[in-house]
Amino acid sequence: MPTPYETHIGSWTRPTTFFWAALGATFGLANVWQFPYLASQNGGGLFVLLYLGCLLLITLPLMVTETTMGRYARHGLVLAMDGFVRSARCSRWWLWAGRLGILAAFLVLSFTAVFGAISLAYVFFSAIGRFINVGAGDASDILAGLVSSPDEYRAFMAWHGFFLLLVIWVSMQGVVQGVERAVRAVTPIMVLFVAVFCGFAAWQGEFGQAADAVLSFNAAALSWESLNSALFHAFFTLGLGMGVWTLFGAYTPAETRLKRTVLAVVLMDTLVAIGAGLAIYSVVPGDPGMSGERGFDLLFLSLPVAMSDLPGSQFLLAAVYLLMVMVVWSTSLALLEPIVGWFREWTGAPRALSVFMIGLAVWLLGLGSLFSFNVWSGLEFAGGTFFRWLELFTGGLLVPLVSILISVFAGWYLTRSLALRMLGNTPGLFSRIWLWVMRLVLPVVVAYIGLQYSFSGVKAMCDGAPGIPWCEPQLLLESPVFEQDAETGADPAGESAEESGPRTEDGQAPPSDSQPDDREQPQEDVAPGNEDVLFQSA
């Protein structure tokens, strides 16, 4: 039997657990509904190579840093930063990097669970046959009835609570009996599901067309905006700046080859994302470029319609949305761990009590995001609902800020000997590249990502709230990220509004049944779409 390395808050017993836990944490909804689309619109296989380059040269060093900090300190992000601050004799203000990271994980988890609730509801809707022979209008009505109807919000709350209970119950069982067992079982099943869906898509769908769009080398479609998209997706897909990797590193046994495992996670995550996207795009109708087929609309509107007339669609759709539940559930479980670890290290409370209290707080805050789609949909500040501002605050400010603080601290304030001890056995070339990426490249790139994310998000909300001072053209900087993807609000990784499909006169995407968007109609009659969801929530 493996010998566990026991930290104060727990540890894993097997070296391979880190791989499965990390893969489950990085494989999010954006890998299903966004990455394959970006590849199809930005050069296909060339974009995939560009994206891998951004991962390996820019964001992967930060992932290695967070993970090795945790394994060296054997604590979560806050206490790990405390130990390094003491060793380097730096200002105690650096501890705020850890505290803000925990706050970011808490906020992101609160609205991530909302998407888990929708996916969970769709499993049951599919199983009982609600999507059999469904049309575009009917699919929009089903989604609107679940998410947007003020009269049915209690049912949405029930799905939300049910999903969080699934996360909380597993976490309560402990690091080994709960989290480790769960990720070692669920993540391989996710990979198997993707492989099976790819096989089914090759049999029943337009797999060749999807493969040509996503993987063929198209140099003419590659541009500087492609690099922009690759940078954004590479940064947000890894879940950096939220303490997840620091705690996973603290849980990992000493014999785990951490840096090699991190690289394997990144490559496997990309491979699974390509497979999932190919499977979905093979059965969703669209032109050869898959124009307009992506995001929230792809998963919850186009996909049920496309699969409604397939043999056994009732069970196929239930299996697809079960995969989506596992994707969001594994991400939520990973986000919960650094919060629980911090709370236990801070208070010394038992794990079950800590998980219950944090889960209750996550549920309460998540209700704000949930209500933003229905009963609070009319309550807007400066053009944005509670959910939109919360998402923009985390994706545009907190996560980039924490990432910058960690990279600057590791690159400039840790002594060379301490940094090398933290990294472990590392080739000299890797150490030199890591040092200068952390010192110069990563802070600049992440600052750019955060600023563009913020400007694009604010500008997207300005479209629905004219007259706000900072929405004046001369006061709001033009954002190339927003111009690249106005359809999804602040999604910084897509194409321009002019190229992404039909638009109404005020710039908003029409509902899925192609009827004009009437600003005067009640919110409950309109299903949420791409324009309602920013990038970080994925």
C-alpha positions, 0 to 999 in steps of 0.5 A: 500500500502507498504510504501517505504524506500527511499534511495538517489538512490531509494528503493523497496516497497515490502519485497519479492522483495529481494527474487525474485531479488536475485534468478534472479541474482544467477540463471545463465547459470552455474546452467543450463550447469554445476551444474547438470553435476558436480553432475552426475560426483561427487557422485550425491546426495552426491555432492548436499549435499556437495555443500550445505554445502560449501554454508552454511558454507563458501560462505553464510556468505559473502553473508549475510555480503555484504547484511547487509552492504548495508541495514545498510549503505543504500548505494552501496558498495563504500559509504557503505565501506566509512561509515564503514571505518569512523566508524571504523577509518580505513585506506582509502585504504579499499575503494578500496574494493568497487571500485574494486567490481564495476569494477568487475561488469562492466567487468563481465557485458560486456562479460555476455551480449555476451552470452545473445546475442547468446541466444537471436539469438537462440530464433529467429533461433528456431522460424523460424525453423532453427533447424528442423531436424538439425544434429550435423554438421549443428548445429555447422555451425549455431553457427559458422556462428553467432559467429565465422564468420568474415563476419557476425560479424555485425549481432552478434553485432546487437544481442548484442546491442539488448540484451543490449537495453532490459537491459538498457530500463528496468533499465532506468524506475527506481528502482521501476517502472523498476527493481522491476516490472521486477524481480517480473514478470520475475523471477517467470516466469523463475521458472514456465518455469523450472517446465514445462520443467521438466514435459515435460522431464518426459513425452518425455525424459529419466527423470529416467536416468537423475535423477539417474545420478544427484541425486542418492547417489554414494559414490564411485564417491565422492573424494577430487576433488568433494569438490574442484568442490563444493567450486568453484561452491558455490563461483562463483554461488552467484555473490559475490564481485561485489556490487550486494548484498550490493545494494540489501540490501540498496534497501530492506525495513527494515521489510524484514527478510534478513538472512532468505531470503538469505538462502531461495534464496540459497536453491531455486537457488539450487533446480531450478538448479537441475530442469533445469539440469534434464530437459535438460539432459533428452532430450540430448542423452548420457551415464548414466553418461552424459559424455561430455554433459555440458557447452557451447556445451551442450546448443548451440550444443547438445540441438538443435540436441537432440530436433530437431525431437521432436513434436513441436521442433520449439516452444519448442526450442524457449521456452528453449532459451527464458528461457536462455535469461531471465536467462542472462537478469536477471543476467545482470540487477542485475550486472548493478544496483551496477554500476548505483548506484555508478555512481549516488552516485558519480556524482548525475546524473539522473538515465536515463542519468546514465544508458545510459552512463554506458550501452554505456560503457558496449556495447563498452567494450563488443565488445572486447569480441564479436570480440574475437570470430571472427575478433580478434580471431587471435589477442592473447597475451600469448595464450589468446584472449582479452575475455579470459584474461578479463574473467581470470582477473575478475574471477581469481583476481578481484572477489576473491580479493574483497571478501577477502578484505570485509571478512578481513575488516568485521572480523578484523577491524569492532568493535564487537558492530558495526558488531553485529549492522550491522548483526541485530538480530542474535543468538549468535551461528550464530554470533560466526560462522560468525565472525570466518568464515570471519576472517579465513576460507573465506579468505583462501578458496577464496585465494585458489579459485583465485590462482587455477583459475588463474593457471588453466586459464593460463595453458589452454592458454599455450596449444595454445601458446608454448614457453611462459616463464611462460608456462614452466612446471617448472615455472607453478604450476600444478593445480588440478583444471585444471587437473580436467577439462582441456576441458573447459579451466579454468573451475574449476569444472569438470573432467579431460581431459582424462575422459571428452571425445575425444581429439585431439593430442594437447589436444583440444576438437574436433568440435561437428561433431567429425572431427579433429581440424585443427589448420591451418583452418580459425577460422570462420569455427569452432564453439566456444566450451567449451574450449573457455569459462571460468567459471566466464562468466557463 
